[in-house]
Amino acid sequence: MQTATENSANALLEQVRDFVRFLDRDEIVRVLSAVRDEFVREMESARELADRERRLLTEAASEAEYGRLRGIHDELNALEMERFLRISSVANLHTNCTEYRDRLAGRALHLVEREMEEIGRGEPPRPYALCSMGSDGRAEQTLITDQDYLIVYGDGGGEASDGWFREFSELLVERMAEIGFKKCTGDIMPSNPTWRGSLAQWNRKLLAIVRYEYEDYAKNLMDLIVLSDARFVSGDRGLADALVGTIRSLEQDYFQVLWGMAKAATEMKLALGFLKRLWTEGSGEHKGEFNLKLLAWAPLVMNVRILAINQGIPATNTVERIALLQREGSFSPAFAQGLSDAYEILTRHRILLQIKVIKGIQDSSYYLNPYTLSPDEREAIRQALLRIEDLQRTIHTNFSIM
């Protein structure tokens, strides 16, 4: 049985054969020679990038200076940008960025634990886990990142344990910022007590949210949405699994909460205007542009998330969620492929915007001027938005939203 790699290689070879069958003998030799030379160059480049990445990750595993860890982080980001500009693979960039940031976060935990001992606070009084949320929780990291983390620790430590983890979390957030993880503007970080607690404390918080015991309904609904993408990063995996399991079960058990999330998802605006043309800002700083994140990418991620939760799918990655929703019958193969294509198109443009910001070409990584793109690219984005609109209609019907 052939592997996925062998299948991909055979498919690529078949495309070459389809092309050269229309050429004469000498042209075939010239074309195949050129293809061979280009493949060799690409293979050498891929190996060189992979070797550089391995060396940096090996260095990070034993590095004790936060400044050098920041340098390693920057080098890894630059390497990933170089790779993306060569092969334009969204999935590859997601995987690599998520992997090396997980390793850097794990290294930061170790160093901060050591700092706590050095200042006389001792070792962790209870086992604990660091979990990520947002794009990191979905294993969809890109070139620009911030801190979207929570901490859960074992029960039974009382106020002493709470105090230790408060100090630890505050120090961790500062050290993570030093190595290149920007502080979250929404304060979704373990230094905020909302995103830190023992397992029992987390269970009480979650029950209070789904039972509407907190006054700020909108904020708590948003917190639950964020928690829906929680993923283990480092520490005690059992604690992380227990917390994630509680989140998933409560979201399914309290349908009214999930219904509220679905309603919010279907009401997210899209960059579609009159006659389903692309909508852009009519005036102001971003005239002729639209917010690619808020009016295209985020509605797709959000609506896929809702269906995945409703169907009990444990995966957090958007493309994986789409594939599993197709497998269990929520999507037809064609609809699932359309959504996956939409995700790839929108995310690719988000990454290209980030590259422009990194290179100093523009200030915002959110706003896209579609008229700087080719007609085919503009139409691809419009088709992506139409698929998201269809997805919103599906959820609107499934949840009987009036």
KEFIFI-255908 format. One record per residue (C-alpha): x, y, z. Coordinates in steps of 0.1 Angstrom, whole numbers, plus 5000, padded with zeros to 4 digits. Layout:
// KEFIFI-255908
XYZ ...
END
This chain:
// KEFIFI-255908
500050005000 501450344990 502150615015 500750965012 504151085002 504350834974 500850914962 501751284961 504951214941 503050994916 500451264912 503151524905 504851294881 501651234862 501151604857 504651624842 503851334819 500551504808 502551814799 505451654780 503251414759 502551704735 506251784730 508751634705 511751424715 514251704720 511751934738 510951654762 514651614771 515051984776 511952024797 512651724819 516251844824 515052184835 512452024859 515151794873 517452094879 514752294896 513751994918 517351954929 517552324938 514252304957 515251994976 518552154986 516752464998 514252255018 517052055034 519052365043 515952535059 515152215078 518752185091 518752545102 515452485121 516752175138 519952355150 517852645164 515452405182 518352205197 519952535209 516652655224 516252325244 519252415266 519352795264 519052975297 519153335286 515753495277 517453735253 518953455233 515653275233 514153585218 516853575191 516153215183 512453295181 513053575157 515353355136 512753085134 510153335124 512453465096 513153105085 509453025083 508753345063 511453245039 509952905035 506453035030 507553275003 509152984985 506352724987 503352925000 502052635022 499652745048 499552405065 503352375066 503652725082 500952635108 502652315118 506152465121 505152785139 503052585164 505752335170 508552575177 506452805198 505252505219 508952425225 509752785234 506852805258 507852475274 511452615279 510052925294 508052725319 511252545330 513252865334 510553035353 510252745377 513952775383 513553145389 510853085415 513252855434 516053105432 513853375448 512953145476 509453045465 510352675460 509152415435 505552405422 503352295451 501052105427 501351955392 500152205366 499652235328 499952525304 497152525277 496952745246 493852885230 493053095200 495053025168 497652845190 495052625205 493952525170 497552465160 497152745134 500052965145 501353225120 504253475118 502753725143 501653585177 500553685211 499953505244 496653315246 497353085275 495752945307 497152755336 495352475355 496952315386 496152025409 493652055437 494352045475 496952315478 494752585493 495652955494 499452875495 499152705461 496952975447 499553235458 502453045443 500753005409 499753375409 503353475413 504553215388 501953325362 502853685365 506553615360 505753375332 503853635312 506753875315 509353625305 507153505275 507053865264 510753885266 511253595242 508853735216 505253635227 503453965228 501054025257 497453965247 495554285243 492454105255 494353995287 493853625279 496953525299 497453335332 498453655350 494753735348 492853525375 490153455349 492653235331 494253065361 493052815387 493052475402 490952205384 488152245410 488252625406 488052595368 485052355371 483252605393 483952885368 482752685339 479552575357 478852945366 479253045329 476952775315 474352835343 474353215336 475453295372 477753575360 476353915352 478353995320 476753735297 478453855265 481953845281 481453505296 480053365263 483153495246 485353335273 483653005266 484153035229 487853105235 488052795258 486552585230 489952575213 492052485244 494952255237 497652105260 501152265255 503352165284 503252025320 500851765333 498851635304 496251465326 495251795342 494951955307 492851665294 490551685324 489952055319 489352025282 487051725287 484951935311 484752225286 483551995259 480951815280 479452135294 479152285260 477251985248 475151935280 473952305281 472452345247 471252695254 474852805257 475852645225 472752795209 473953145220 477353075205 475652965172 473553275171 476653495175 478453295148 475653325122 475353705129 479053775121 479154015092 480953925060 482654145034 479854095009 477954394996 475354464969 474754174945 477253974966 480254184954 483254234977 482454505002 485154765012 485255065035 483755365018 485755635037 488455685063 491855545068 490955205052 488955335023 488855064996 489954795021 488154545043 489154375076 490154035063 490253885098 486954005112 484853995079 486153675064 488553455083 487053475118 483453395107 484753085090 486752965120 483853045144 481052875124 483152555118 483952555156 480152565165 479252265143 482252065155 481252125192 477652035184 478751705168 481151615196 484251645175 487351685198 489651825172 490452205174 492152255141 489852415116 490752205085 490651895106 487251985120 485952035084 487351695074 485751525105 482451695099 482451555064 483251215077 480351205101 477951345075 477451705083 479051825051 479051685016 482551615001 482151914978 480952155005 483852045028 486352095000 484952434994 485352535031 488852395032 489752595001 488152905017 490352865048 493452815027 492753125006 491853355034 494753245057 497253275029 496253635024 496453695062 500053555062 500953775032 499654075051 501753985081 504853965059 504054315046 503954435082 507154255092 508954415061 507554755070 505454785038 502254855057 501154905093 498054675096 498054295092 494254295091 493154525062 493354405026 492754604995 491254344971 491854574941 495654524944 494954154936 494453984903 490853934891 491253564898 492353624934 489553864940 487053614927 488653334949 488053554980 484553634969 483753264964 485253194999 482953445014 479953294996 480852945011 481053095046 477553255040 476252915030 477752765062 476053035083 472752945067 473352585076 473952665112 471052905113 468752625101 470252345123 469952555155 466452695146 467753055150 465053315143 
END
